[in-house]
Amino acid sequence: MAYCINHPAQPARAKCKICSDPLCRECKLTKPGGVFCSEKCFTEYERIRKGLDQNEELQKSVGSGRGVLRKLFSLVYIIILLAVIYAILTFLGIDIQQYIPW
């Protein structure tokens, strides 16, 4: 059993979400998002959470560009594949110019 970081005779009832210090009922600071040992740890939690939220927003805005990039890579892949097929057919002596309308 763990004991409170500030009151060694008291059994710990919770852990700080940031530093994991064991806390008794008197020492735990219950805030939105969890239990903390101090305002300092709660402020750190808020800072981390804000950074994660900003990262999520950035990923959402970049995510729409991924579809365009994927389509572009697919197009490049098809062009390369057609060029390879053309090179193989030319090497084999098959004249495909007669099948190309331009």
N, C-alpha and C positions, 0 to 999 in steps of 0.2 A: 504494500500500500504506500502511495506517495503522500508526502506531507507538504503543507503550504510553505512556499518560499519565504514568506514574511512571518508566519506563525508556525514554527517547527512542531508544536504540540498538536496542532489542528490537522485533521486529515484533509487532503485535497479533494475538492468536489468537481473541479474543472481544470482545464489547461488553457493558457493564453494561446489564441489562434496564431499569433506571430512568433513569439519566442518559446512557446511550449512550457513556460514555467507553471508548476502546479500551484493552484490557488484554492483557498478555503472560501466558504460562503461570504465572509466579510470582505475579502480582498478582490473577489471577482467583479469585473466591470462589464455588465451586460449591455451591449450596444447592438445596433442593427448590423448583422453580419456575423455575430458571434460573441464570444467571451474574451476579454482582454485583461491584462494585468495593469495597464496604465493608459493614460491618454496618448502617451508617446506611441505605444504599440497600435492603438486604434488609428492614430494619424497615419502611421506607416501602412496599415491595412487599406485605408482610404486612398492613399497615394498609389498603391499597387493596383487596387481595383479600378481607379480612374485610368491608369495606364493600360489595363487590360481592355476596358471599354473602348478607349481610343484605338487600340490595336484591332478590335473587332470591327469598328467602323471603317478603318483603313482596309481591312481584308474584304469587307463587303464592296467597297468602292473599286478595289482592284479586281475582285471576282468577276465583274462584268467584262473586264478586258481579257480575261482568260479564255472566254468562248471565242472571241475574235482571234486571239493568238493561236488557239487550237485549230480553227478553220484555216488560218494562214499556213500553218505547218502541214495540214492535210493537203492543201493545194500544192505546196512545194513538193511534198512527197509524191503526189500524182504526176507532176511534171517530170520529176526525176525518173520515176518508173516508166513513163512513156518514152523518155530519152533513152533509157537502157534497152527497152524493147525495140526501138528504132535502130539502135546500134547493133543489136543481135541480128535483127532481120537483114540489115545492110551487110553485115559480116557473112551471113549465110548466102548472100547473093540474091536475096528476094527484093525485087524492086517495088516498093510500096508507093512510089510517086504516082503510079497509075490509079491508085485508090484514093489519093488525096485530091479533093476538088479544087484546090487553089494552086 
